[in-house]
Amino acid sequence: MMATTTAPDTETSDAIPAAIDADSTKLVYLFLDVRGESTVSDIATSLGMTKLSLFSILDTLSGKGLVEGDGHEYRTTA
């Protein structure tokens, strides 16, 4: 019997823009992409991250035009 191989699931990796390289930044982007609009507190609680690190990540994502927010709630731009 011949062994079969399957192609890796690339659906998730296609959802991550190439401009994102850090794992924590990818995690925050994917969270917002799936969840939609979320508060910084909700993101911090859900992902177990500090607000301080989240603000830095969200600032990076905002600077790349991938998320938008008002300092309290954020969402992906795509």
C-alpha positions in Angstrom: 0.0 0.0 0.0 1.3 3.4 -0.9 1.6 6.1 1.8 -0.3 9.2 1.1 0.8 12.7 2.1 -1.3 15.7 2.5 -0.3 19.3 1.9 0.0 21.3 5.0 -3.0 23.4 6.0 -2.1 26.9 4.7 -5.4 28.6 5.5 -4.1 30.1 8.7 -0.8 31.2 7.3 -2.5 32.9 4.4 -4.5 35.0 6.9 -1.4 36.5 8.4 0.1 39.4 6.4 3.7 39.0 5.5 4.5 42.2 7.3 4.0 40.5 10.6 7.0 38.5 11.8 6.9 38.3 15.6 4.8 35.4 17.1 3.1 37.6 19.7 2.1 40.1 17.0 0.7 37.3 14.9 -1.3 36.1 17.8 -2.8 39.5 18.5 -3.6 40.1 14.8 -5.3 36.6 14.5 -7.3 37.2 17.6 -8.6 40.5 16.2 -9.2 39.0 12.8 -11.3 36.2 14.3 -13.0 38.2 17.1 -13.6 41.4 15.3 -13.5 44.6 17.5 -12.1 44.0 21.0 -11.0 46.1 23.9 -7.4 46.1 25.1 -8.7 44.5 28.4 -10.5 41.7 26.5 -7.4 41.0 24.4 -5.1 41.0 27.5 -7.5 38.7 29.4 -8.1 36.3 26.5 -4.4 36.0 25.5 -2.8 36.3 28.9 -0.8 39.3 27.9 0.0 42.5 29.8 -1.7 45.7 28.5 1.8 47.3 28.3 3.0 44.7 25.8 -0.4 44.9 23.9 -0.1 48.6 23.4 3.3 48.2 21.9 2.0 45.4 19.6 -1.1 47.3 18.6 1.0 50.4 17.9 3.2 48.3 15.5 0.1 46.8 13.8 -1.5 50.2 13.5 1.7 51.7 12.0 1.7 49.0 9.3 -2.0 49.8 8.6 -3.2 46.3 9.7 -5.3 47.4 12.6 -7.1 50.5 13.7 -8.3 51.6 17.0 -9.0 54.5 19.4 -6.7 53.4 22.2 -9.5 51.4 23.8 -11.0 49.2 21.1 -9.2 47.8 18.1 -10.1 45.9 14.9 -8.3 44.7 11.8 -8.5 46.9 8.7 -8.9 44.1 6.2 
